[in-house]
């Protein structure tokens, strides 16, 4: 903790604070433990981030991510051309499968959802745009490292979340470099124990369409 990444100390520490509350709301004491920052520093940075609406205080006094990040995330997605180009293929995949679909890219040791469309079913998988998920669990992580074999897609059952299955395929540039992964995910009761058999071909078609659109 406290390691400088950018060389701009206050920025690195501010990002530490934001990352600390990315998955759960924290009290000041919890924030200090999570970041390793001195109490006064953590409080000063968190308060400044609240002033900029990048963090907020909940009714019980905990620190949480601020609502301005929603707007920033939306603008970031809009400025990411692959997400825009993938739109028609994602809509087609969602409409044909009836399940939720996502587009992921790699960010360090995580995968980030840069586009998502929800299933029309009441019981459905919800992954928010901007969500950071582990690379080592779920079919999209395998697709992003091109671990799909000859079939061209990967499938997972309850790897990342109980009761959820998914199928993913990599999206390539014209020279074969994997730049993203497209996924379809849903409850196990609809996807089944072998989701790839049912959804693999359609996910692969969506991946190919997005690759060609690029």
Secondary structure as the mmCIF struct_conf table of DSSP 4:
data_model
#
loop_
_struct_conf.conf_type_id
_struct_conf.id
_struct_conf.beg_label_comp_id
_struct_conf.beg_label_asym_id
_struct_conf.beg_label_seq_id
_struct_conf.end_label_comp_id
_struct_conf.end_label_asym_id
_struct_conf.end_label_seq_id
BEND BEND1 UNK A 5 UNK A 7
HELX_RH_AL_P HELX_RH_AL_P1 UNK A 9 UNK A 20
TURN_TY1_P TURN_TY1_P1 UNK A 21 UNK A 21
BEND BEND2 UNK A 22 UNK A 24
STRN STRN1 UNK A 26 UNK A 26
HELX_RH_AL_P HELX_RH_AL_P2 UNK A 28 UNK A 35
HELX_RH_AL_P HELX_RH_AL_P3 UNK A 39 UNK A 51
TURN_TY1_P TURN_TY1_P2 UNK A 52 UNK A 53
BEND BEND3 UNK A 54 UNK A 54
STRN STRN2 UNK A 55 UNK A 57
TURN_TY1_P TURN_TY1_P3 UNK A 59 UNK A 60
BEND BEND4 UNK A 61 UNK A 61
STRN STRN3 UNK A 63 UNK A 65
TURN_TY1_P TURN_TY1_P4 UNK A 67 UNK A 67
HELX_RH_AL_P HELX_RH_AL_P4 UNK A 68 UNK A 78
TURN_TY1_P TURN_TY1_P5 UNK A 79 UNK A 79
HELX_RH_AL_P HELX_RH_AL_P5 UNK A 81 UNK A 97
BEND BEND5 UNK A 99 UNK A 99
STRN STRN4 UNK A 100 UNK A 107
TURN_TY1_P TURN_TY1_P6 UNK A 108 UNK A 109
STRN STRN5 UNK A 110 UNK A 117
BEND BEND6 UNK A 120 UNK A 123
TURN_TY1_P TURN_TY1_P7 UNK A 129 UNK A 130
STRN STRN6 UNK A 132 UNK A 134
TURN_TY1_P TURN_TY1_P8 UNK A 135 UNK A 136
BEND BEND7 UNK A 137 UNK A 138
HELX_RH_AL_P HELX_RH_AL_P6 UNK A 139 UNK A 144
TURN_TY1_P TURN_TY1_P9 UNK A 145 UNK A 146
TURN_TY1_P TURN_TY1_P10 UNK A 149 UNK A 152
STRN STRN7 UNK A 154 UNK A 157
BEND BEND8 UNK A 158 UNK A 161
TURN_TY1_P TURN_TY1_P11 UNK A 162 UNK A 163
STRN STRN8 UNK A 164 UNK A 172
TURN_TY1_P TURN_TY1_P12 UNK A 174 UNK A 175
BEND BEND9 UNK A 176 UNK A 176
STRN STRN9 UNK A 178 UNK A 187
HELX_RH_AL_P HELX_RH_AL_P7 UNK A 188 UNK A 191
TURN_TY1_P TURN_TY1_P13 UNK A 193 UNK A 194
HELX_RH_AL_P HELX_RH_AL_P8 UNK A 195 UNK A 213
#
